[in-house]
Amino acid sequence: MQATIVDKHLIKQAIEDRRYLHQYPELSGEEYETSAFIRRRLEALNIELLNYQPPSVVGFIKGIKGDKTIALRADIDALAITEEGDQPYISKRPGVAHMCGHDGHTSVLLAVAEWLSNHREEIEPNVVLVFQSAEEITPSGADALVKQGVLENIDAIFGLHLWQGLEKGKIGLTHGPMMASIDDFEITIEGSGGHGSMPHETVDPIYVATHVIQSLQSIVSRKLNPIDAGVITVGKIEAGSTYNIIPNTAKLIGTIRALTPRAVETIQQQTVQLTEGICQAFGGKATVDFIIGTPPLVNDPKESRFAESVIRKSFGEEVFELIEPVMGGEDFSYYLQQKPGAFIFVGMGGEKSAYPHHHPRFDIDEEVIPDAIKLFIDLVKNYN
């Protein structure tokens, strides 16, 4: 097992890059300045740029053997959030901020690119560097790159997330399902409105909606295989205009999360069946629309165990943590649908990174950046 010592220059450059990117965030699909910044850096390192639709940027480094190809991915987009805090590198763009850590991911992969470029004689596999746009939205930037053929000659792909929910000093993953699907839904219940004093002459869609909401939870408790995890949350109810009028319609808006494709299919099917049945029983009608998001993120066991071995030997047995799956989503799942690979959490939870991802006061603990750089490099150096 080859372990890497990341030099101070590279760490200093990565932190400077991260702070620059943090000050100039761009929303999903609009990361053209970020893209130009990445391109300039890769060109200065004499790294070949492949032809993929901007603002994503894809670089290529040929290995000394070149019989296998490994891909490394970083997401580059920011969120529509107004950052709070007094750090000197706070976002200079009101209403847009890197409140998830993608600025850190980008700076880490740029540092890895520089190391690989300066040590080409040590790198056996080809390496594809994927700086991906639009992780935070649907349609997904990962899905777009897959459709453009970015994985055609890839043997394995790895990604990482600087993760506030994992203790600083730990690096972890799961062997199999690791992050959930993200699918939203809108249920429109059609009744027959009227005066609030004469409910017997109406089909009250609000009353019907209460039964639908209750029934949705029975899908998880009674229809889903107990070994599959799933969540159904109604986050918004729209109905009515005043206190004494029963409206004609009610709308339920929510989200579905699941860790396996089987669970996704079951939840969607049962949502339609239960909703339509309940509404019909009360004399109403229902329309169920799904807004399909990202699929479950499922690590390939072979590649995730390879990653585990690299973590244990490069960082020490005590650093690795076999983590529980989380119900948040991540469009790295599109890559793992097509090719083997693994997604890895680099823990940074602690005093410096005390707020969760997407919080206005979220911040990266920059002390974990060297470990993230080393992790990517050692995955490449030991892949065969």
N, C-alpha and C positions, 0 to 999 in steps of 0.2 A: 504494500500500500504506500503510495507516494503522497506525502502531506506537504502543503505549501506554506511558506512564510510570506505574508503579504507585506511588502515594504512600505515604509512610512509615507513616501511620496505618493504612492497609489491611494493610500487611505486619505491623505490630505486632499488630493484631487477629487476623490469621490465625495467627500463632505462639501467641498466648494461647489461641485456640480449640483449636489442635492439642494444646497441653499439657494443657488441661482435658479434652478428649476422651480423651487418652492415659491420664489417671489414672482414668477411669471407663469402661473398655471394656465392651462387651456382646457376647455370642456371637450367631452368625447366627440370625436369626429372633426374637431377644429384645431388639432394640435400641430399646426403647420410651422410655427416658430420653434416648437420643441423638436419637431421632425428635422428642421434645418440645422438646429444645434447638434443633433445626433449625427446627421450626415457629415457635417464638417469634421466632427471628431473622428469618425470612422475613416473618412478620406485621408485625414492627416496620418492615420495609422496604416495606410495602404491596405485597408480591408476592402475587398470587393463588395460593391453594393448590387444586390439583386433587384430585378425589376418587378416590384409589387406596388399596388395602388397606395399612394400617400393618403393620409399622413403616416401610416405605418412605415417602418424602415427595417429592411432585412439585409444583414451582412453575411459574408461567407469567408471562412478561413480554411484553406486546404491543409489537411494533415499529412504527416510524413508517410503514413501508410495509406490513408484515404479509403480503406476498404469498408469503413462504417462511417455513419454521419450522425452526430448528436446535435440536437437543437436546445438552445437556452432562450427563455422568454422573459421579457419585462413588459409591463403595461405602462403607458405613458400619460394617461388622461387624468384630469382632476374633476372635482365635483362642484355643483352649484350651491356652495355654502359660503357664508361670510365668516371668515376666520376671526377668532377672538384670541387675544393674548398680546404680549409685548416683546416677543422675540425679535431680534434685529432682522431676521430674514422673513418676516410676515408677508403674506401675499400683497402684492401691489395692485391687484385687480379685484375691485369690490365685487362680492358675490360669487367669486370663483376661488377655490383653494384646494390644495392637495391634502385633503383630510382623510385619506385612506393609506397613503404611503407609497404611491406610485412614483413620486419623485425619488424616493429612496431606491426603488427597484431599478429605475432607469440609471441612476448614478452607479449602482452596483454593477449592472451589466456593462456600462461604459468602462468601468475599471477592469472588469474581466476581459473585455475586448482588448484593452491596452496590454494587459499581462500576456494574453495569448499571442498578440502581434509581436511582442518582444521575446517570446519563447517558442517560436514556431517549431524549432528543432526538437522540442520536447512533446509536441502534440501529435499523437498517432491518428485519431479520427478527424474527419472533417467536422467543422463546427459552424452551425448556422445560428446567427444572433438575431432574435426576433424582438424588435421594439414595436409593440402592438398598440394601435389606437383603440379607443372605444371599448374598454372593458366594462365600463359602468352602465352601459345602455343596451337596449335592444332596438335594432339589430346589432349583433355583437361583432366587434372587430376580429375576434378569433375565428368566428364562423366565416367571416368574409375572407380572411387569409387562407383558411382551409379550402374554401371554394376556389380560390385563385391558385391552389396547388402547392402551397408552401411546405406541405408534408410529403410530397411525392417521393423524395429520395431520403427521407429521414428514417433512421432505425429506432431512435428513442428521443423523447423530448422531456425536459425538466423545467420546472418553474418554482419560484419561491415567493413567499409573502412575509415581510417583516410584520410580525403578528403580536398585537397588543394583548391578546387573550391568552398568550403563553408566557410563562415566567422567563424573564431575562436570564440568559445563560443556558437555556434549553433549545434544542432543535428537534422538531417532531414531525411525524406523519402517521398515516394509517395505511394498512395493507388492504386496499379495497375501497369501498365508499368512504369519502372523506368530507365532501361538502354537498349541499343539497341542490336540487333543481329549484328554479324560480319560475313559477307560472302564476299569473294573476287571473282573476275572473271578475266578470260583471254579470249579475243575475237581475233581470228585469221581471218583476211580478206585475201582471196586469189584473186588476180587479174591476170593480164598478163602484165609483165613488158616490157620495151623497152627504146629507146632513148628519152631523155627529150625534144628533138626538134620535135618529132613526136607523141604527146600524143594521136592522133586520132587512132593510131594503137595499143593502149594499153587499158587495164582496170586498171586505176591507183588506187591502194589500199589505198594510202595516201589520195587522194581526197575523196574516198568512206568513209574512216575513219572519215573525218571531218563531214560528214552527220550523221554518226552513233553517234558521240559524241553529236551533237546537239539534235538528236532525243531522246537520253537517258534521257535528262532533261524533256522531255514532259511526261515521265512516272510519275514523281513526280507531275507535274502540271496538268496533264489531265487524268491519269489513276488510280492514287492512291486516295482512299477515303480521302477527305479533313481532316477528323478527325484523320487519321493515319499519323504519321510522318515517313519520309523516306529520305535517302540521297543516291545519286549515284555520285561517284567521280572517274574520270579517272585520275590516278596518274602517269601513265607512258605510253609512246608511243614508240614503237620500229619499225623502218622502214628505208630502204635505206642504201646506202653505200657511195654515193657521190652526187655532186650537179646536175649532168646531166643524171642520170639514174633513170628511174621509176622502182621501185622494183616489184617483184612478190607478196610479202606479206607485210602486216602491222599487228602489234599486239597492242591491247589496254589492259592495265592492270589496274584494279581499285578495289574499295570496295563498298559494299552495306551495309547500316545500316537501320534498321527499328525497330519500337517499338512493333509491333504485328506480330504474325505468318501470319495473313491475308495479311499484307503489304509485308512481305518477299515473300510470294507466288506470289503476283501480280507483284512485281518488277522483280523477276526472269523470270516469264512467259513472260512479256512484253519485257524484254531485249532480249530474244531469238527471239520472233516474229518480233520485229522491226529490229533487226540486220540482220536476215536472209532475210527479205523482202527488205530492202534497198540494200543489197549486190546483191540480185538477180536482182533488177531493173537496176543496173548498169552493169550487166553481170558478176558479181563476185560470190564468195561463202563465207560463214562464218561458223566458228565453235565457239561455246560459251561453255566454261568450267567454272564451279563454284567450288570454293574451300570452302566447307561448314565449317563455324566456329561455334561460340556459338549462341544459340537462344536468343530471347529477354528475359530480366530479368523482370518478372512480379510478384510483391509482392501480396501475398494473402491478400485481404482487411481485413478479420477478424484478422489475425495475425499482420498486419501492424498497425491496430487501437489499438490492444493490446500494441504494441511497443510504439505507440504514447502516450498512457495513462501512461506507465511507465516513459517515458521521461518527460512528463509534471509534474508528481507528484514527481519524484526523483530529477529532476534538476530545475524545475520551468517552469511556463507557457511560459516565454519569451525565453526559450532556444529552444523549439521545432520550427522547420520550415518545412512547407509543401513545398517541393522543386519541381522544374520543372524537368521532365525527361531529361537525358543526352544521347547523341548519342555514348558515349563510351560503350564498352562491358565488360562483367564480367561473368566468367563461373559458378558463383553461380546460374545462371539461370538454369543449369541442375538439381540442387536440387529442385528448385521451380517448375519445370515441373512435379515432382513426388510427392512432399509433400508441405503442406502449410507452410508458413514462411514469413520472411521479411529480406530485406537487408537495412542497415542503414548507413548514412554518419555521421561521427563525424568531424565537421568542424575544420580546423586548418589554414585557409587562413589568412595571415597577414605578419608581417615583418620577422619572423623566417622562415615561410614556404611561401616564395614569388614566387618560381618557380613552374611551373606545373609538374604534374606527367610525368615521363619519360624524364625530362630535366636533363642534366648532373650536374646541380647544385641544383636539387630537394633535400629537406631535410624535415624531420618531425619536427614539433614543439612538443617537448617532454612534454610540459605542458598540452597537451590534453590527454596524456596516462591515467592518473587517471580516467578521465570521461569515457573513453572507457572500462576500467576494471569494473568500477561501473555499466555501462550500461549492460554489459553481466551478471554480478552477479544478478542485480535486475530483469532482464528478467527471470532468472532461479527461483529466490525466489518468484516471483509473478505469475508464470505459474501454472495454475490449470485447 
